[in-house]
């Protein structure tokens, strides 16, 4: 998804002001030790009851750690660690927590910071209220956090506590990936929501910070949505490789679906869609097509022969907004770039596609044609895949990214979406073909760091993810104007 072009001067002003106001969205070092409990409970202390470590993470895989707290007779159970605070600290903190759905009791889980007057949580505990974040939802992992917390005067350290707070016997809470980071430096998406095309006949919005899901629409024309894109007006465009309607627009506010009556060349099994800066749609499947809106004229730009492209990413000409390079994930044939001007289709050098693997999604940062982040799956049967051989990979001819690697937390990943060249991509992680595994959304940054956004809920077979862009046009200019007014006011005050 590419954002609509705005006048260059205004765009530069808005960008400078917004970056100075919001800071970077890159990942920052966690201030706590062993945040994902990756090997054991080292650096953590347990209080108040049974505390155990298990070799299964929140995805049910034995490649990361989870702590499991079990309270006896209603007593609180705590996992705690001391955190050294920078001077005048402003921090973000939180964790991934779950209260299993099989419990027949009510309760909550809390993550909180308590303040101390000396380093290493020595001296006096400051007599101020602890900052807390709480969940009480059962049956799924929830991301709980407090943002931009200001340490009280005199605080040189803080104790991070993850606490089960049962209202009855037998209460259980699990947690994974606890964090404390300088405010604004935590890996947090720079956008408010993401849109998911779920192959089980629905379109879902997900709030990436909390994992909250909202069903936009289902059924009607959505026989099997596998690709979604957002045009400059905010309208969703959805493709499905099966059914009588292959290209549908969806209003995200109302959920109303409108099939597009196309003319010209015929679409054949479209799997993914993207939008160029000029508003044209590009669709990948058994061919590569360009669709001109609003008329719906379809032009076959490249026949792919016996190959099917399951994902695509567009780089647009900054002067015209028209697509000039389209990167394709061609199933078992690896990645290739289509040059719109010349019509050439060239394999991407360094793509480590092995025989029997399939690429389903690709993300190419804007104006950075040396870089690809993509997903790869090894099927073990027509209706399933091999989770151990599935993952997100990266290729970078400039050497800026790690060597391509599989694995991590991804299990049978599908499409990728991103908000911009410096923001994280999102990989939808569902089953290989039939939705038999729990649907998951995973966040991945350019350094390869992965975070669970959500799982299950409305999601059964998430095929593609699109990032909802930040405000553009009048909304963006309003934000920039407010920031500019603040700068002018400060300058006037400073000049006397």
ABEGO torsion letter per residue (X at the ends): XBBBBBBAAAAAAAAAAAAAAAEBABBBBBABBGAAGAABABGBBBBGEBBBBBABBAAGBBABBBBBBBBBGGBBBBBBBBBBBBBGBBBBBEBBBBBBAABABBEBBBBBBBBBABBGGBEBBBBBBBBBBBBABBGBBBBBBBBGBBBBBGBABBBBBBBBBBABBGBBBBBBGBBBBBBGABBBBABABBBBBBAAGBBBBBBAAAGBBBBABBEEABABBABBBBBAAGBBBBBBABEABABBBBBAAAGBBBBBBBBEBBBBGBABBBBBAAGBBBBBBABBBBBBOAAGBBBBABBAEABBBABBBBBBBAAAGBBABBBBBAEAAEBBBBBAAAGBBBBBBGBBBBBGBBBABBBBBBGBAABBBBBBBBBABAABBBAAABEBBBBBAAGABBBBBBEEABBGBBBBBBAEAABBBBBBBBBAAAGABBBBBBBBBAAGBBBBABBEEABABBABBBBBBBBBEAAAAAAAAAAAAAAAAAAAAAAX
